[in-house]
Amino acid sequence: MKINYTNKILYCSTTTTTTTTTTTNTTTTTTTTTTTTTTTTTTTTTTTTNNNNNNNNNNNNSDNNDNGNFFSSSTYF
């Protein structure tokens, strides 16, 4: 019995697949600042009138009005 050997070369093919995944994380921060300014202006005006002159004038007028009356406020007994 005779055995014949045949040399066979078997090629093995290897496929390498490389997958690259890139993840980008983006964070956006928005800051809103609201400033409200309220200005209140108060103006106070004080007017002073000389009341002594006014009172004197009123008294004089009162005396003048009483001159025609016998029993007036300016008549003394």
Secondary structure, 3 states (H helix, E strand, C coil): CCCCCCCCCCCCCCCCCCCCCCCCCCCCCCCCCCCCCCCCCCCCCCCCCCHHHHHHHHHHHHHHHHCCCCCCCCCCC
